[in-house]
Amino acid sequence: MKKVHIVPHMHWDREWYFSTEESRILLVNNMEEIMDLLENNPDYPHYVLDGQTAILEDYFAVKPENEERVRKLIQQGKLIIGPWYTQTDEMVVGSESIVRNLLYGIKDSENFGSPMRIGYLPDSFGQSSQMPMILNGFDIKYSIFWRGTSERHGTEKTEFYWESDDGSKVLVQLLPLGYAIGKYLPENEEELQKRMDKYFKVLDKGATTDYILLPNGHDQMPIQKNIYTIIEKLQKIYPDREFFLSKYENIFKEIEENRENLPTLHGEFLDGKYMRVHRSIYSTRIDIKAANTRVENKITNILEPLASIAYRLGFEYHHGLIELIWKEIMKNHAHDSIGCCCSDKVHREIINRLYLAEERTDRLIDFYKRKITDSIVTNRKEDRLTAFNLLPNDREEVVTTTVITKLPFFKLEDQDDNNIEFEVLGKEEMDPGLIDRQIVHYGNYDPFYKYTIHFKDTIPAMGYKTYFIVNKENVMGKSLREVSFIETDYYLVTVNKNGTLKIHDKQNNIEYDKVLLLENGGDDGDEYDYSPLPNEELIYSSNVVAQTKLYQNSFEGQIEIKVSLVVPSDLEARKRGKRNSTVDVTWKVTVPNYKPVIKIKAEIDNLAKDHRLRALIPTGIASQFSVADNQFGIIKRNVVDPAMNVWEKEGWDERPDSIYPMLSFVGLSDEKHGVAVLTNSTREYEIVGNNYDTIAITLFRSVGVLGKEDLVRRPGRPSGIKLPTPDSQMLGKLELEFGITTHKGSILKAGIGRIAKEFTTGIETYNKIPYNAMKLNPSGIETPPTFSLLKETKGNAVLSTLKKAEKEDRLVLRVYNPSGQEIEESFTFLDTMVQVAEGNLNEKEITSLTFENRDFQINLKRNQVKTFLIK
């Protein structure tokens, strides 16, 4: 007899085409009904609250008096919560964001009872290959999801093991028909049988046991109060099956008994054969996605390591403030929210959360820099400039910063009186009231000068170095001179007439031409997917005449390129072949003399609708696969998905175009050399060109509707609903940041993960002057002029973050290996005695203390992450 586990649940999109406040009203209503039924019907065993604790935060903001009722039901095992804070996306959300989602979700769950120990993501648009490793890092051995699988991964079954490259493994219960097949089950027996006959055919075929999972719930669905009547009717219709209310954990107990026969699958799941994964959603509302990338990197690359240095020096580590920041952006990380397939009013909420999170992050960074710099013990009386390096290696860098002073000229000196050469990029007057209104309050209107300078020096690993603003005569004129080309130690760069770059790579003696060529095409899609016009001739910036300016000093070259691309104003104009609008792009390119990374800032002004704009980076490397990073690792992807040849014949839900996500880089290489694109904004790419030798980076997509039916690449029903979203036309201004680097050897051996980490981790500075509108009392803590907390000694691994443990007086050091082979790494600490233990992602010790000295060494498998607890 087949047994059917009916699992009551409520899938909770906090926002979508409706706002968070709309769903909160429904939540208050639904929760009361759920609790009443669980409390008053002892036969009703369980209810799953969608695996995310943000639901409870939203509810308790309205009904704090019901906290004890909820806690009692959770502790009785009737109301099932966690393990997530929100239902995270896995494709364009960063590594640490997913870790913190589980960290805070489990922490919140444990305040009430125990979380559900299942990686439950029933609606995320694709599954990252690194998810088994992340789940195992929280002692989670099971996973439930829906989207992205097909039999070409190695099985037609709905139960299997899923393994990451490091050997981490979870047991998967697939939802082959989604999480809502048991929604609103009808009492009419004919209707009920008609629906279930269709579903059982699929469920029976995929099952490896006699146990079937039937989720009884849907988006914002209230609890089905007549479920026992439904069960009686199901039992009557299907006497060869047993029906009962259950929970997800119970199905895994049954599967475990037959685990010897289960296949083991590897890799990511991004197939749109049976369910849509929306491979081109990674560039919808690129303004939101770029802001998310930027804020994630600020938190993990700057704020947390800086706070860790401050903590080691004796200052408070503000867990509460940092958790507020994380939770603000994690509310945006649910698949619909970060996918940006929402209504305009919801996108405005998302933007506001990102604004709040970034403002909180920036201000806390400033606070820690100020506290450390204010407390430096020195006999020198001059103003100070402190440079912070938040990576675990000494960095010889050109530091670009501002110095605010009343001095008409000055010199920089370090603590040992060494003169630090610098060059002036700009000078402007500042009203003293902008610095401290008390200055002008007492009648002093003398202006300050804000100098933009850069200087070159070595900043110590995971630490800082202090300089002094010395009143000495110096040449303070602007140092940049106009040139016709840029030449550095690594590159010779010229600008073509159309605004593209010609880059001669001195390391490899290779020239790359037409770099940053713009490609424009119509977009007849929606917020979920790009959809080209049939037989459209794409528009390129090949024939435009760009405005260019090139400058250089001894530290770097700067290029400004203005390109105005004439395009159709909308789809109708495009169909008629009429070009009556523009998209204007200003490239601001920085070519440092000291490193092989070209930094690019794009300032875009879009005046047209319904189109996609991409930047092309030709590499000359004919490729079969690309290499990009995902969470704590890298992934190789075919430049052409083999299913492109069969998708229509096999009836796929969507065409498997090779449009893919990255987190911080993507590259092409052969065994001799390669080219990689680094990003601190857009995270979508495709490999194009006749020989698949060109990296296409999506700058933005412009669409005007949430969902649309019968797309060229996605036939059939609309995704979402057909709701106008004029804000998603992306009219107006947009800024993006990315970079280009070249290297010797293959990308798997070139350490591009480390280069990308450095690209997104700038040197931070703080200029201490005697004035500040916000006063602070002396801290009573003394800090040295120069400091280094820890230092890597091999330089193979990539630092993910350094933070303080949530519950202990230990630092958390997390590193990973995004290379093609096993590596060794070692660290040395400032302290003469440290205690180091290996922990998991949940910051729990998993080994005894393994080191009790200044140094320790680790081994990392390919695509493996490790966490260390340091005291």
N, C-alpha and C positions, 0 to 999 in steps of 0.2 A: 504494500500500500504506500503510495506517495504521500508525503506529509508536507503541508503547505504552511510555512511560517508567515503569518500576517503581522507585519510590523507597523503599528500606528506611528505616524510622524507628521511633522509640519515642516515643509521646506520653506525657509524664511529668507527671501531676498529683502534685505533692509530697504532697498531702493531699486528702481528699475525705470519703468515709464511712470511710476508713482514715486512720491517722495518718502523720505524716512518718516516724516511726521504723519503721513497718511497710513503707513504700515504700523506705526506705533499705536495709533488708535485701534486698529484691528488686533494688534498684539494684546492690548489690555483686555479687549473683549474675549479673545481666544484663550488667554491664559486662565481666566476665571472659569471658563467652561472645562478646560483640561483639568484644573485642580479639583473642581467639584466632582468630576467623574472619578478621578483617581482616589479622592478621599472617601467618597460615598459608595463606591462599587468595589468591594474587595475582590471580585472576580476579574476586574480589569487590571492586568498585571503591569504594563509598561507603556510609556510614551516617550518617543525620542524627540528631543528639542533641537533637531537639525545640527547637532554637533558643534555649535558655536555659542560661546558665553556672552557675546555682545547682545544677544537677545535679552539676557537677564539684566544687563546694564540698562538697556532701553526700558525694560519693564519696571525696574526698581526706581528709576528716575520719576516715575508716575505713582508707583504703588510701593513705597518703602515699607509700609506696614505689613506687607505680605512676605517679607523676606523669610521669616521663620516657617511659614507654611511651605514655601518652596524648599527650604533646607530640609524639613522633615520628609518631604516626598522624595527628595534626592537620596537622603540617607536610607530610606526604606527601599531604594532601588526601583521605585515606580516612575520617577521622572529622571530621564537619562540625559546628561549634559556633557559638553566637551567632545573632543579634546581641544578644538580650535577656539580662537577668539572670534575670528570671522572666517567664512568659507573662502579660503584664499585661491586666487589664480596661481598657476604654476609656470606660466610661460614668460611673462614680462615682469614678474615680481622677483626681487632679489633674494639671494640666499639667506641673509640674516633676517629679512622680513618674514620669510616662511618659518624660520626657527623661532623668532619672537612671537609669531602668531600661535605656535604651539606652546611656547614657554609661558606666555601670559594666559592662554586659554586653560592650560593645566593648572596654573597657579590659581586662577579664579575658580575653577572647578573644585579644587581641594579646599577652598574656603567653605564649601557647602557639603562636600562628600568626596566621591571619587569620580574621575572623568571616564567616559567611554573610551576604552583603549583600542580604538579603530581609527585609521586614517580615512575618515569619512568625507569624501569630496564628490558628492553625487552629480554635480553639474559643471565642474570646471572644464574649460575648453582645451582639453589635452592634458596629458600627464607627463611630467618631467622624469627622465631616466634616473635622476638622483633621489626620487622620492622614497624608495625603500631605505636608503641610507639615512635620510632625515628622520623617517618614522622610527627606525631602529634606534636612533639617537635619543629617542624619548621612550624607549622600552615598548614600542608599539610594533606588534607582529602581524597585524591584520590591516587590510585596506579594502574599501568599497568605493567604486567609482563607476562611471557610465561611459564617458566619451573617449573616443580615440582608438579603440581596438578593432581589429579585423582578423580573420583567420590567417592572413599572410604573416602574422607575427609568430605563428607556430602552433596554434590550437583553435579549434572551433568551440571549445568548452568555456563555460563561464566561471570555472574555478581553476586557478593555477597559481604557481609561485612566480613572483616578480623579483628579479635580482639586479642590484646595481653592480658596477664594475669592481667595487671593493669587496664584494661577497655578501653585502647586506641583503636580506631577503624578507619579503612579506608574503603572506597568504592572501590572495585576492578573491573576493566575491564580486564578480562583475554584475552590474545592473544592465542587462542587454537591451532592455526596453525602457530604461530610465527609472527614475524614482517615483513616477506618478501613475503607474499602471493600475494601482488600486485606489485611485482617487474617486470619491463620490460613488462608491459601488451601489448600483441600483437594486431596489427590492424586487422589481419586475423580473421574474425568473427568465423569461425569454431574452430580455436585454442583457441580463447578467451572464447567461450562458453564451450568448453571441460574442460578448467581449472576452470572456475568459477562454473560450475555445481558441480564439486567435492568439491569446497570450501564452496559453499552456503549450501550444505547438512549438513556440520558440523556446520557452523556458525548459521544457522537457528535453529538447534537442541539445541544449547547452550544458545541462546539469551532469555532474559526475556522480551524484548520489541520488537517493530517492527523496531528497529534501529540496523544496522549492521555496524561493523568497518572493513574497508579494508585499511590496511597500504600500501601505494604506495612508496616502497623504498626497499633498500637492502644494503649490505656491500659495502661502497665506491661507491654506485650507483649515477651517475649523474642525475640531475633532468630530469624527463620525459617530454619533451617539447610538445609531441603530446597528452597530457593527455585529452584535450577537444575532440579530435577525438575519443579517446578510450571511453569517456563518452557517446558520441553520439551512438557509436556502442553498448555499454552496454544497453543503454536505448531502442534501437531497439530490442535487443535480449531478454531483460527482461522488457516488458512493465508494468508488475505489480510491478516494483520496481522504486524508484527514486534515481538517482545517482548524487552526487555533491561533490565538494571539501570542505573539512572541517578541523577541528583541534580536538585534543583529548578532549579538554575542552567541546566541544559541545556534545559529546556523553554522558558525565557525566550529563549534564543538562537533557537529555532525561531519563537516568536511574534513576535520583533522583525522577522523577515523579512517579516511580513505586517501590520506595524503601521499602514500607511496606511489600512487598511480597518476599523480598530477604532474604536468609538464612545468618546466621553468622557463619563463620568458625574460628577455632583456631589452633594454632600450626605452626610448620614449614612445608614447602612444599619441600619434597625431593623424590617424586615418579618419577620413570623413565618409567612410563607406556606409555605415549603418546609422550614424548620428553625426551631426555637424560639429566641426571643431573650429571653423572660421579662421583659416590660416592667414587671412589678410586683415584680421582685426587689430593687429599689433600697431597699426598706424592711424587708427581712428582717433580723432581728437588728440593729435600729437602734442598739443600744448599741455594737456593733462599728463600724458605719459612721460613727456620730457621733464615736467616738474617733479613727477614721482621719482624718476631716475636721479635727478639732482638732489632731492631731499634724502632719499635712501643713502646716497653716497656721503652726504654731509654727516648723517648720524653715525654711520659705521666707520667711515674713514677719518673723520675729524673729531666729532663731539665725544664719542665714547673713549677713544684712546687719550684724548686731551683730559677728560675727566679722570681717567685712570692715573695719568701722571700727577694731576692735582691731588688725587686721593693718596698716592704714595708720598707726596710731600706734606700731607697732614690736613688737607682740606676735605670737606664733606663731599661724598659722591651722591648726587641728587637723584636717587632712583625714582622718586615720585615724579619729578619733572620730566625725566627721560621716558618713563612709562606713559605719561600723558602724550608725548610726541609720537611714540610708537603706535599707541592706540588710535590716535587721530588719523595716521596714514593707513593703518590696517583696516579701518572702516572703508577705505577706498580700494582695498585689495580683493574684495569679492569679485567673481568673474564678470558680472555685469558692470560693476563700478569701474574697475581698471580697464575692462574691455571697452568702456565708454559707449556701450550700446544702450543708452538711457535717454530719457527726455532732457530737454534743455534745462529745465528747472533743477533736475537732479545733478546735471553736470556743473551747475553753478554751486550747488552744495559741495560737490567734490573739490572744485577749485578752491572754495573757501577753506575746506579742511587742510588742503595742501598749503595754502597761505598761512594758516595758523601754525601748522607744524613747522614750516620753514622759519617763520618769525620766532617761534620758541627755540628752535635749534640755533639760529644765528645769535640770539641774545644770550643763550646759555654758553655758547662758544666764547663770545665776548667776555662774559662774566669770568669764566675760568682763566682766560688769558690775562685778564686784568688782575685777578687775585694773585696769580703766580708772579706777574711782573711787579705789582705793587709791593710784594713781600721780599723782593731780592735784596740781599745784604751786600752793600757796596759803599765805599767811601766817596764814590763819584756823585756829584750833584747835578750833572746834566740830565736832560730828558733822555728817555730810554726807548729803544726799539728792540723788541724781542721777537725772534723768528723761531717758530715751532715746526718740528719735523715729526709727523705722526706715522712714520714707517720705521720698521726695525733695522734699518741700515743707514749708515752715514750717507748724506746726500750732498754732493757738490752741485749746487743749483744756482741759477740766476733767479734771485728773489725780486719780484715786482711788488712794490708797496707804496704807501703814502706816508709822508712825514709832515706833521702840522707844527708850525713854529712861527715865532715872530722874527726869527733871525733872517737877515737878507742873504746869508751864506753860512754853510756849515760843513763839517767833515764827519765821517763815521769812524769811530774807533771801538775796538773790542775791549774786554776787561784788561787785557795785557798791553794796552796802548797801541796795538797794531792798527795802522790806517787801512780802512776798507774802501777800495775804489768803488765809486758808483757813478752812474750817468743819469742825467735828468731827462725825463720824458715829457714833463709838463709842469706848469706852475699856475696857480690861481689864487685869488684873494678869497678869504672866508670872513663873513661877518662874525665877530666874537660871540654874539648872542646865540649862534648855532652851536657853539662849543659849550658855553655855560652862560645862561641868561643873567647870572649874578655879575658878570663882568660889566655888561652895559648898564645894569641896574645902578652901579656906582659911578657911571659916567665915563667909562673907558671905551671909546669907540675905535681904537687903533686896530687895524685888521690883522688877521693871521694869514699866513701863506700855507697853502697845501701843495707840497711838492710830490709829484709822482716820480719815483726813482726806481732803478734796479741795480742790484749789485750781485757779485758772485762770491760765494763762500761755501764752506762745508758745514752743514748743520748736523749735530750729533744725532745718532739713532734714537728714535722714540724719546725725544727730548727737545731741548731748546738751547739757544745761544743769544746772549744779550749784547747789544751795541749801544753806543752813547752818541748823542747829537752834540757835537763839540763846536763851539763858536770860534771857528778858524776860517780865514779867508780861503775861498775856493771858487772855481769857475762853475757857475750855476746855470749856464745856458743849455738849451735843448741839444741833445747829442745826436739825434737822428738826422741823417743826411739823405737827400733824395738820390736814388740810384736807378739804373736801368735793369738790373737783375740782382738776385740775392744769392750770395755764395757763403756757405758755412763749411764746417769740417766734414759734413756728411752729404750735403746737397748743393747743387746748382739749380736755382729755380728761376724760370722766366715766365712771363704771362703772354699768352697768345692774344691776338686781336679780339677774339670772341670771349675773353675772360677766363678761359680754361688755363690750367697750369701745365707747364712742361718741366718735369722734375728729372734731373740727372742724379742717379744714386751712385755716389762715389765708392761706397763699400763694394758694390757688386758690378760697377761699371755698366749700368743699365739705365736707359731713358724711358720714362713713362710720359706719354703725351695725352692731351685732351682730358686731363684730370679735372673733375668737377663739372664736366659737361652736364647740362640740365636736360632731363627727359620729361616731357609733359604729355599726358593722355587723358581722354575723357574718363569719368567714373560714373557709370550708370548704376552704381551699387547702393548699399545702405551702410548703416553704422557697423554692421557685422562683416561685410565683405566688399572688396574691390570688384568691380565689374566693368570690363572694357567695352567700348562700342565695337560691334562686329566690323572687321576689315578696316579699322581706323588707321590712318597714317599718323604716327606719333610726331610730336613737335620737339625739335632739339634746339639748343642755343648755339648751334654751329655757326650761324651766319649773323649773329648779333654783333654789334660793335660796343664793347665794354669800355667803361671809364676805369682807369687803373692808376694807382699811385704806389710806388715802392720806396721804402726807407730802410736804412740799416745803420746800426752802430756796432760797437765791438762785441756786444752780447747777443744780438738777434737781428733778424730782418722782419719787417712788417709790410704786408701787402694789403691794400684795400681795392676791391674790385666791385664795380657796380654793373649789374646785368639786368636789363629790362627785357623780359620775354613776352612777346605779343601772343596772346592766346584767345580762344573764344570765351565769351562772357558766361556761357552756360551750355547745357547739352544741346538745346535747339540750335544755337549759333554754331556749335561744333558740327552738328549733322549737316548744316548748310555750308560748311566750309568757311565760315565767316570769323575772322579774328578781330575782335573789337574790344579787347580788354588786355590787362597785363598782370603779370606776377613779377615783382621786382625783388631781386636778391642782391644783397651786399655781402660779399665774402670778406671777412677780416682774418687774414692768414698770418700766423706767427711762425717763423722758422728759427728756432734756437740754434746758436752756434755750437752748443755743447752736447747735444743729444740728437739721435735720429728720429725725432717725432715732430711732425708738422701739425700745429694746432689750428683748428678752423672754427670760426664763429660765423654762423649764418644769420643774417638779419633779413627776414622775409616780409614783404608787404603784398598780400594777396588781394586782388580786386575781382577775381573771377570765381565762378561756382562750378561744382560738379567735375572735378578733375583731380589728378594725382601728379605730384612733382617729386622726381627723384634726382639724386646726384650720382653720376657714374664715375667709378674709379677703375680704370683699366689696368690690368696687371701683366698682360702678355703671357699668362700662365694658363694654358689649356687644362681644364680641371674636370675631374669626375665627381669630386666632392668638395665641400667647404668644411672649415673647422670654426666653430663658434663656442662661446662659453655658455654654460647653464649653471645651475646652482652647485657651487663647490667643484666644478669640473669643466670638461669640454665635451663636445659631441661632434661627430662627423656625420654630415648629411649629404645625400646624393644631390647633385646640381639639377638632375631631372628625376623626379619620382617615377619609378618603373610603372606605377599604376596609371600614369597618364595615357598609356596605350589601351587600357581596358576599362577605364572608369565609366564610360558611357554604356558599354556593352554589359558591364556588371551592375549597372544601376546605382552607382555611388550617390550619396546624398549631396556631395559637392566635389568639384574637380580638385585633384591633389596637386595644385601648383606648388612649386618649391619656394614659396615665400615663407620665411622662417624668422623666429625671434632670436635675439642674442641678449646678453646682459651688459657686457662691457667691450666685447670685440668679436670680429669675424675676420677670417683671412683665407687666402689662397697661397699655396706654395708648392714647389717641387723639392727635390733633395738639395738643390743648390741655393735657392733663395725664395723669398716670399714677400707678400704685401698684406698688411692688416689694417683694418679700420677700427679705431677705438671710439667709444662713445660715452658721453655724459648726458645724453638726451634721447634721441630716437633709438629704438631697439628692433627695427625691422630691416631685413635685407633680402635680396634675391641675387643669385648668380646668373648673369645674362651674357649675351654676345654670341657670335657664331661659333666660337670655340669654348664658350662658357669660361671666359677669362676676365670678366668684368664684374666688380661688386657694385650692385645698385643699392643705394641707401635711400629709403623713403624719407623725404622731408616732410610731407604731409599729404593727407587725403582730404578732399572737400566733398561732402555729401549733405543732402538736405532731408533725409528721412531715416527714422529708426529702423524700420523693416520694410522689405519689398519682396514681391513674389517674382518667380521665373527669371532669375538672373542668368546670364550666359553661362557662368561657371557654377551656378547653384540653382538647378531647376526646381520647380514645384512651389510649395507654400512659402509664404514669407517667414523669415526668422523674426521673432518678436512681433511687433504690430506696426501697421502702416501709420506712423505718427510723424508729422512734420517736425524737423529739428533744424531750423535755420542757423542756429549757432554752430552746428557742425560743418557748415560751409567754410569755416575757418577764414572768414573775411577779416582783413586787418593784419596786424603785425605779429610776428612770431620770431623767437630766437632759439637757436639750437647750437650745441657744441659737440664737435667730434674731432677726431684726429686721424692722421695717416702715418704709418711707420713701415719701413722696409727692414729686412733682416737677412742674414746668411742662414743657410740650412733650412730644414723644414719647420713649419710652424709648431709642430709638436716638440721640437727641441730648442726653439728660439726664446722661450720664456716670455711669450706674449702676454700671458696672464699677469706676470709681474709688471710688465710695461704698462698694461691697462690699469692696474692698481695704482701705479705712480701717476698716470695721467689723470685719474679721478681723485688724487690725494695731493692737493697743492700745499706749498709751504704757507702756514698761517703766520701773521705778524700782529703785534700789538704795540702801538706808539703811546708811551706814558708821558703825559705832560701835566703841569700843575693844576689843570682845570678839568672839571667834569661835572656835568649837571647833576648826576646821580652820585651822592656822597657815600663813602664807605668808611667805617672805622677801621683802624689797623687790625689785621688779622691775628697778630701775636705769633704768627708762624714766620720763620726765616727760611727763605729759599736761596739757592746758589745762583750766580750769574749764568752758569752753564750746567746742564744736567742731561743725563741719559739713563733711562730706566732699564732698558734691555737692548740687546743687539744680536741679530742673527750672524752666524759665522760662516755659513756655506752659501746662502743666497739662492736656494732652490725652490722653497715653498712660497706660497702667497699668504700673507696675513689676511684673515677675514675680518677680525676685529679684536680689540683688547678692551675689556670692560671689567667692572666689578661684579662679582657674583651677587645674585639677587638676595640670598639668604645668609651668606657667610662673609667673613672678612678675608676673602681671597680674590685675587684677580683671575679673570678668565681670558686665556690666550687661545685663539682659534686660528688654525692654519689649514691649508688644503693644497692639493697637488693637481693643477690643471695641465698636466703634461702626459706624454704617451708612455711613460715608464715609471717604475718605482724610484723614489728619491730618498735621500737623507737630508736632514736639516738639523741644525743645532743653534742654541741660543745661549748667550751669557748675560748675566744680570749685574746691575750696579752693586747690589747687596752682596756681601761676602758669604752670606748663608741664606739660601731659599729652600723652601720645601715645595716640591712639584709632584702632583698626582695627575694621572689621566682621568678625565671626566667624560660624561656624555653631553649631548646637546642640551639636556635638561639641567646641566650644571651639578650633576650628582657624581660623586667619586666612584670609579669603576675599578681602580687599582689602588693598592696601598701606595704610600709615598715612595716614589722611585728614585728621587734625587734629593740630596741635602747638601748642595754646594752651589757655586755660581753658574755652573754650566750644565746643560742637559742636551741630549741628542735624541732625535726621533726618526722613525721611518714611516714613509707614507706610500701606500699603494696608489696606482693610477686612479685619479678622480676620487680620492679619499679625503675626508675631512677629519681632523682630530682636535679635541678640546683639552686644554691643560689648566689645572687649578693651581694657582701659585700663591704661596704665603711667605 
